[in-house]
Amino acid sequence: MNQYFGLETFLELEKPNLKSSNDVAVLLAHWSLAAKGLMCVGVGEDFQTVSSKSERLPLSWNEDGSVYALKYQNDKNENFILKVITADTILIMSILAVKTETTSDLTITAADHISLGNEVTFTNLEDLVDKVREELVMEVIGQKKTGKKSEGKSDVKEQGQKVPGQIWTPLEELWEEEC
């Protein structure tokens, strides 16, 4: 399966709303979170009111353009916040797992990786996706690969075959291969 599965769809859906390379970088972080099963439940940092869980971004997600704050929930209704602040040409991206107070941060210059004209173009997309996944998302959402075989996994599963009685999730398998 393509390691960027779904990214093209996310970009196409948000194309009319994208105003800058910073918007595209936030969209890429959102796509990475959605691929890990986190659904967006609105803008801001307050979980007193939440929208329906969705893979899509809320209508006003990039209204400010200098500060982005998006709320997420996983399948256990645990809360997460993606906050992105612009400082000149730099983006400071942070994720907070509210329950555990675990955080991760990533600083990038979006214009070094992304151009927004009539179409979105990336310079070394693989490098940018790896940074977002490994340095931002996986630090809070999942465990990084340690090179050790996970308990309960058989050699058959590791060879990419389905194991009877186990739930097979293609995106999870993709993330395991990539991270």
TAHU-V85216 format. One line per field, one symbol per residue. ss: DSSP state (H for helix, E for strand, L for the rest). A space follows every 50 residues. Layout:
BEGIN
ss->???
END
This chain:
BEGIN
ss->LLLLLLHHHHHHHHHHHLLLHHHHHHHHHHHHHHHLLLEEEEELLLLLLL LLLELLLLLLLLLLLLEEEEEEELLLLLEEEEEEEEELLEEEEEEEELLL LEEEEEEELHHHHEEELLLEEELLHHHHHHHHHHHHHHHHLLLLLLLLLL LLLLHHHHLLLLLLLLLLLHHHHHHHHHL
END
